[in-house]
Amino acid sequence: MKVLVTGGCGFIGSNFIRLLLSEQPEAQIMNLDLLTYAGNPANLADVAESARYQFSRGDIRDPKAVARLIEEADWIVNFAAETHVDRSTSSERAGEFIDTNVYGTYVMLEAMREHCAGARFLQVGTDEVYGDVAYPGFPDETTLLAPSSPYSAAKAGADHLALAFYRTHGLDVIVSRCTNNYGPYQFPEKMIPLFVINALSDEALPLYDGGTQVRDWLRVEDHCRALLLLLQRGESGQVYNVGANQDPEVPNKELTEMILRCCGKPDSLIRPVEGLRPGHDQRYAVDTAKIRALGWSPQADLQEGVARTVAWYDENRDWWEPIRSGEYLDYYRKHYGQDSAN
């Protein structure tokens, strides 16, 4: 069993590779990653010397780099993508999201068609393609897509491409759409690691929109188990929503207070940020009955998962402290208009 993972040095990809090495003893893993700002080889330092793991630095938009690895693959799992909504709304950056997320996915699918048409391709997507979900709705996999940002629009395009290659060329393709992930090795531009690290550093937590926005938070290990199940038992040509379905739902303000309690820090660290961010939705939620029917369910509830995440970042300062400099610090200052996170 040979598995090609793209974007494997990123947050979810690195956790998925670690799961494969642990639970699939026959798996030989090839990791193709361009190592952009959020791709960090340190995410896989503990498995880098494994005889079952191979790293190749390369771009999914490069047909030669992809063809060299994909022809040996039995499974192909595409994590490689630009992912941050705020970066996608910048006029200087939006094109990168289209180029990587859409064209890069096309290059992968075309290489599969030419070199390993019998493999299985898992396109790792996002629930953000459904757009702003009015309460109390839960879109299922047949719901019309309504992306709000260049990021989510590019991910929707990638989903459609993957499903088109299933229908047109008969490729074995599955699409997953997961809610917001959190956990170890997440780049600290995202809410939970940003707030955890700032709290541990006694720095302000910049909370937008009064913290009224609602997200469905899923621990990354639970997401990775869902992806492995889809590779093993998912139906070709199908889409599967993946999410925790918190009940009751947790607004961002409540989540922020939960993080502060786990860190042993006061609510006075919360710094309200006024104004609405372009491309951001009020609520995300998905119907997960389809994947739960395969036997999957999340193992960690939000309170437990946040506590474990805080403990990991507290114990692994040598991982995140070097990140909070250079490009990240420049981005933070520009985005939040202050010199925190230094």
C-alpha positions in Angstrom: 0.0 0.0 0.0 1.6 3.3 -1.2 0.0 6.5 -0.1 0.7 9.9 -1.7 -0.1 12.7 0.7 0.1 16.3 -0.6 0.6 19.1 1.8 1.7 16.6 4.4 3.9 19.1 6.3 0.8 21.2 7.1 -1.4 21.0 10.1 -4.0 18.3 9.1 -1.7 16.6 6.7 1.0 15.9 9.3 -1.5 14.6 11.8 -2.9 12.3 9.1 0.6 11.0 8.2 1.2 10.2 11.8 -2.1 8.3 12.0 -1.3 6.3 8.9 2.1 5.3 10.3 0.5 4.3 13.6 -2.6 2.4 12.3 -1.6 1.2 8.8 1.5 -0.9 9.2 1.6 -1.8 5.5 1.4 1.8 4.4 4.4 3.4 2.6 3.9 7.2 2.6 5.1 9.7 0.1 4.7 13.4 1.2 4.8 16.1 -1.5 4.9 19.6 0.0 6.1 22.9 -1.3 6.9 24.2 2.3 5.1 27.5 2.0 4.7 29.6 5.2 2.4 27.1 7.0 4.2 23.9 5.8 6.7 23.0 8.5 9.0 20.0 8.4 9.2 20.2 12.2 5.6 18.9 12.2 6.9 15.5 11.2 10.3 15.5 13.0 9.3 12.5 15.1 8.7 10.3 12.0 11.1 11.8 9.5 13.6 8.9 9.8 10.9 6.2 9.4 11.7 3.7 6.6 8.0 3.9 5.7 8.1 7.7 5.1 9.5 9.7 2.2 9.5 13.5 1.8 9.7 15.3 -1.6 9.7 19.0 -1.8 7.5 20.0 -4.7 4.5 21.8 -6.1 1.2 20.2 -6.9 1.0 22.7 -9.8 4.1 21.0 -11.4 3.0 18.1 -13.6 6.5 16.6 -13.6 6.8 16.6 -9.8 3.4 15.1 -9.4 3.8 12.4 -12.1 7.0 11.3 -10.5 5.3 10.3 -7.3 1.7 9.6 -8.3 2.3 6.6 -10.6 3.2 4.4 -7.6 0.3 5.4 -5.5 -2.7 3.3 -4.3 -4.2 6.1 -2.4 -3.8 9.9 -3.1 -4.9 12.3 -0.3 -4.9 16.0 -1.4 -4.4 18.4 1.6 -2.3 20.9 -0.4 -4.1 24.2 -0.4 -4.0 27.8 0.6 -6.5 27.9 3.5 -6.8 31.2 5.3 -9.9 33.3 4.6 -8.3 36.6 5.6 -5.3 36.1 3.3 -7.6 35.1 0.4 -9.5 38.4 0.6 -6.3 40.4 0.0 -5.9 41.6 -3.6 -2.2 40.6 -3.5 -3.0 37.0 -2.5 -6.3 35.9 -3.9 -4.8 34.6 -7.1 -2.6 32.1 -5.2 -5.8 30.5 -3.8 -7.2 29.9 -7.3 -3.8 28.8 -8.7 -3.1 26.3 -6.0 -6.5 25.1 -4.9 -8.1 24.8 -8.3 -5.3 24.4 -10.9 -3.2 22.3 -8.5 -6.1 19.9 -8.0 -6.5 19.6 -11.7 -2.9 18.7 -12.2 -3.2 16.0 -9.6 -6.3 14.5 -11.2 -4.9 14.7 -14.7 -1.7 12.9 -13.5 -3.9 10.3 -11.8 -5.8 9.7 -15.0 -2.6 9.3 -17.0 -0.5 7.3 -14.6 -2.6 5.5 -12.0 -6.2 5.5 -12.9 -6.9 2.5 -10.6 -5.9 4.5 -7.5 -8.3 6.2 -5.0 -8.3 10.0 -4.7 -9.5 11.8 -1.6 -10.1 15.5 -2.1 -9.9 17.1 1.4 -12.4 19.9 1.4 -14.1 22.3 3.8 -17.6 23.0 5.0 -17.1 26.7 4.1 -18.2 25.9 0.6 -21.8 25.9 1.9 -21.5 29.5 3.0 -23.3 31.2 5.8 -25.7 28.6 7.3 -28.8 30.1 8.9 -29.8 28.7 12.2 -31.1 26.0 12.8 -30.1 24.5 9.4 -27.6 21.7 8.7 -26.7 21.4 5.0 -26.2 17.8 3.8 -24.0 16.8 0.9 -26.6 17.6 -1.7 -27.0 21.3 -0.6 -26.2 23.9 -3.2 -22.8 25.4 -2.6 -22.6 29.2 -1.8 -19.0 30.1 -1.0 -18.4 33.6 0.5 -14.6 34.1 0.1 -12.0 33.4 -2.6 -10.7 30.7 -0.3 -14.0 28.8 -0.1 -14.8 29.5 -3.8 -11.5 27.9 -4.8 -12.2 24.9 -2.6 -15.6 24.5 -4.1 -14.0 24.6 -7.6 -11.6 21.8 -6.5 -14.5 19.7 -5.3 -16.3 20.1 -8.6 -13.2 19.2 -10.5 -12.7 16.0 -8.5 -16.3 14.9 -9.0 -16.1 15.8 -12.7 -13.1 13.5 -13.1 -15.1 10.7 -11.5 -18.0 11.2 -13.9 -16.0 11.9 -17.0 -13.1 9.6 -16.6 -14.4 7.0 -14.2 -11.7 7.8 -11.6 -12.2 6.6 -8.0 -12.7 9.9 -6.3 -14.2 10.9 -2.9 -14.7 14.4 -1.5 -14.8 15.3 2.2 -16.0 18.5 3.7 -14.9 19.1 7.3 -15.7 21.8 9.8 -13.1 23.8 11.6 -10.2 21.7 12.9 -8.0 22.4 15.9 -5.2 20.5 17.7 -1.4 20.0 17.7 0.8 21.6 15.0 -1.8 24.2 13.8 -0.2 27.3 12.4 -1.0 30.2 14.8 -2.8 32.4 12.4 -6.0 30.4 13.1 -8.2 31.2 16.0 -7.6 28.5 18.6 -3.8 28.3 18.4 -3.5 32.1 18.1 -5.6 32.6 21.3 -3.9 29.7 23.2 -0.4 31.0 22.4 -1.4 34.6 23.2 -3.0 33.6 26.4 0.1 31.5 27.4 2.2 34.6 26.6 -0.1 37.0 28.6 -1.0 38.9 25.4 -4.3 40.2 24.1 -6.8 37.9 22.3 -8.2 39.8 19.4 -11.9 38.8 19.2 -13.9 40.0 16.2 -17.6 40.9 15.9 -18.3 40.5 19.6 -17.5 36.8 19.4 -21.0 36.0 18.1 -19.9 33.8 15.2 -20.5 30.1 15.5 -18.2 27.3 14.2 -18.4 23.5 14.6 -15.0 22.6 16.1 -13.5 19.2 15.5 -10.3 17.8 17.0 -7.8 17.1 14.2 -7.3 13.5 15.3 -11.0 12.8 14.9 -10.9 14.3 11.4 -8.0 12.2 10.4 -9.8 9.0 11.5 -12.7 10.1 9.4 -10.5 10.5 6.3 -8.9 7.1 6.9 -12.4 5.5 7.1 -13.4 7.2 3.8 -10.3 5.8 2.1 -11.2 2.3 3.4 -15.0 2.3 3.1 -16.2 5.4 1.3 -18.3 5.2 -1.9 -16.6 6.4 -5.0 -18.1 9.6 -6.5 -19.6 10.6 -3.2 -19.2 13.6 -0.9 -19.1 13.2 2.9 -19.5 16.0 5.5 -17.4 15.6 8.6 -18.1 17.5 11.8 -18.5 17.4 15.6 -22.1 18.7 15.7 -21.7 20.4 19.1 -25.0 20.7 21.0 -25.4 23.3 22.2 -23.4 25.3 19.6 -20.5 27.4 20.9 -20.1 31.0 19.9 -16.6 32.3 19.5 -16.8 34.4 22.7 -17.7 31.3 24.7 -14.8 29.4 23.1 -12.5 32.3 23.9 -13.5 32.2 27.6 -13.0 28.4 27.6 -9.5 28.8 26.3 -8.7 31.4 29.0 -10.0 29.1 31.7 -7.9 26.2 30.4 -4.8 28.5 30.4 -5.6 29.9 33.9 -5.8 33.5 32.5 -8.4 36.3 33.1 -11.1 37.4 30.6 -9.5 40.8 30.7 -7.1 39.5 28.0 -9.9 39.7 25.5 -9.5 42.6 23.1 -12.6 43.4 21.0 -11.8 44.1 17.4 -14.5 46.2 15.7 -15.8 45.8 12.2 -16.8 42.8 10.0 -14.1 40.9 8.1 -14.8 40.5 4.4 -15.7 37.0 3.3 -16.5 35.7 6.8 -19.7 33.9 7.6 -21.8 34.0 10.8 -22.4 30.3 11.2 -21.1 27.0 9.9 -22.8 23.7 10.5 -23.2 20.4 8.5 -25.3 17.3 8.6 -22.9 14.4 9.3 -25.4 11.5 9.2 -23.7 10.0 6.0 -20.3 9.5 7.5 -21.7 8.5 10.9 -23.6 5.7 9.1 -20.1 4.3 8.2 -19.4 4.0 11.9 -17.5 7.2 12.6 -18.1 9.7 15.4 -15.8 12.2 17.2 -14.1 10.9 20.3 -13.2 14.2 22.0 -15.8 16.7 23.1 -14.8 20.4 22.9 -14.0 21.0 26.5 -11.7 18.0 26.6 -10.2 18.8 23.2 -9.4 22.4 24.1 -7.8 21.4 27.4 -5.6 18.9 25.6 -4.7 21.4 22.9 -3.7 24.0 25.6 -1.5 21.4 27.3 0.2 20.5 24.0 1.0 24.2 23.1 2.2 24.8 26.7 4.5 21.7 26.5 5.8 22.4 23.0 6.9 26.0 23.1 10.0 25.1 21.2 7.7 24.3 18.2 5.7 27.6 18.1 8.1 30.2 19.5 10.3 30.2 16.3 7.2 30.7 14.2 6.2 33.9 15.9 8.7 36.0 14.0 9.5 37.1 10.4 6.5 36.6 8.0 4.1 35.7 10.7 4.9 38.7 12.8 4.6 41.0 9.8 1.2 39.5 9.0 0.0 39.8 12.6 0.9 43.4 12.9 -0.7 44.3 9.6 -3.9 42.3 10.3 -4.5 43.3 13.9 -2.8 46.6 13.9 -0.6 46.0 17.0 2.7 44.6 18.1 1.4 41.7 20.1 2.7 38.2 19.2 6.3 39.1 19.5 
